[in-house]
Amino acid sequence: MVADRARVEMALALAAGALDRSIEEMRGDARSPKAVFARQVAMYVANVGFGMSCARVAAAMGRDRSTVAYACRAVEERRDDPAFDRWIDALEQSAARAPVLP
């Protein structure tokens, strides 16, 4: 779906900007810890900020649903840290306020 791909692109852009990574690196299969974390954040933002299911995020990113579910769990586990929680909440809110068509 075109809207899902657009939302994922926005999530990638938010994560790339917040973590100083390139979108190309995040779209690829880079295995560096920074690239993996940035990709996980983008998946989480798409899932939570845009309200997309793990299956829809996976389809739009060309990944497996279980990979997206793992990424979301990994990010969620870090939310016990108050600073991280505020940071990821700001990214979620940015996505939630994005002007996208239904």
C-alpha angles and dihedrals in degrees: 000000000000095000091053092051090049092051091048090050089054091048090050090050092049092049093043092052094044094048101034094241130133120252089227090057090049093048091052132066098265109155100197111125091243093052093045092049092048090051090049091051091050091050091048093049091050090049100043105021096044096029093235120156119244089249092054092047090049093050092048092048097041092242136121119269090236090056090055092046090051091049092051092050091048092052093043091054090057092056090087085081105084094213092051091045091055091046096050091042089057090053091048091050091049089055093044090054095047112122102241129154116246 
